[in-house]
Amino acid sequence: EMEDFGAILIRFKNGSIGIVEGSACVYPKNLEETLSIFGEKGTVVIGGLAVNEIKTWQFADERDYDKEDESTKVDSVYGSGHTPLYKDFIDAIKNDREPLINGEEGKKALDIILKAYEF
């Protein structure tokens, strides 16, 4: 069992506020996955219907590394779920390197969800 919909409001230590929402009850089926970050000095929107792509990437004080190029493009993860993360984790073990998402970072996301259940 799991929820069909969830939403939480997060206040970070620096005073920033974030909203996280997710739904598994979308008709006809998972229409889109989107990550949006809005700030007073920039906006990033990544997502889309057919392929993950950078929709918006704008900053008030743009730096060279803020410009979109081939390294900022996101490959599609539709239909493969967490498989790329599993592959990276296995590769990290084989090559004795840190995975893209290590246990400490993964636990941070889990801690946020578990904390939301306390309220």
N, C-alpha and C positions, 0 to 999 in steps of 0.2 A: 504494500500500500504506500502511496505517496500522494501529495497534494497535486491537484490539477493546475493550481495557480498559486503563486506566492509573490509577495512584494515586501521589501524592507527599506527603511530609511536609515542611513548610517551617518553619524556625525564623527568625523575623524579628529584625531588629537589636535590638529592645527586649526580646527573650526570649520573646515570644509564639510559640505553635506553631499552625500551620494544616495542614489536610488538604485536598487537592484530589483528587477522583476523577471519572472519567468512563467511560462504557461505551457502546459502539455495538452490543452483542450482547444486547439485552433482548427477550424474547419477550412479547407478540407484536410490539410496535413502540413504542419510546420512550414508555414508560408515563407518565413524569413528568419534569419538569425542576424542580429545587429548589436554592435557594441558602440555606444555613443558616449563621448566624454566632452562635456561643455564646461568651459572655464572663462574667467573674465579676460584672459589673454590668449585664448585659443579654443578651437573646436576640432574634434576628430570623430568621424563616423565611419565604421567599417562594417560591411555586411552586404546584403543583397539577396535577391530571389534565386538566381541561378548559380552564382559564384561569389565567394567572399572577395570583396574589393574595397579599396579605399574610396569612399564616396565624398568625404570632405576632409581636408587636411590644411587648416589655416591657423596662423598664429600672428598676433599683433607684432611681435618682435621676432620675425622669422630669421633663423640661422641657416647656414649651409646644410646642416644635417636634418633640417625640417623639410627640405625640398623632396618631393616624391621622385624616386628613381626606381630602377629595377629591384634594389634591395628592400624597398618598402612595400612591394606588391605582395599580396597574400594569396597563396594557392588555395584552391577550393578544398574544404573539408567535408562537404556534403556527401553523405553516403558512407563515409569512413569513420565518423564519430571520433573516438579517442585513439584510433589505430595509429596515427602519426606520433602521438605521445608515447604509446607503448613501444613503437619501433625506436624512437629516440632513446628511451630508457634502456632498452636492451643494448643498443649501440654504445651508450655511455658505459655500461658495465663491461662490455667487450673491450672497449678502448680506454678504460680507466680514466674517464672524464666526468665532469659534472653534467647531469642531464639538463635540458632546457628548463624543465620545471622540477625542482628537487622536492624532497619531502617537506622541508620547512615551509617553502612557498605554497605547496599544495595544502598544508595544514592551515594556513592563514585563511584560505577560502572556506574550508570546512568549519573553522572556528566562528566565522561570521554567521554561517547558516545555523549552527548549533546555538549560538547566542540569541539569534532571532527567535528560536523556539522557546526560550526562557521567558519571553514577554507575553 
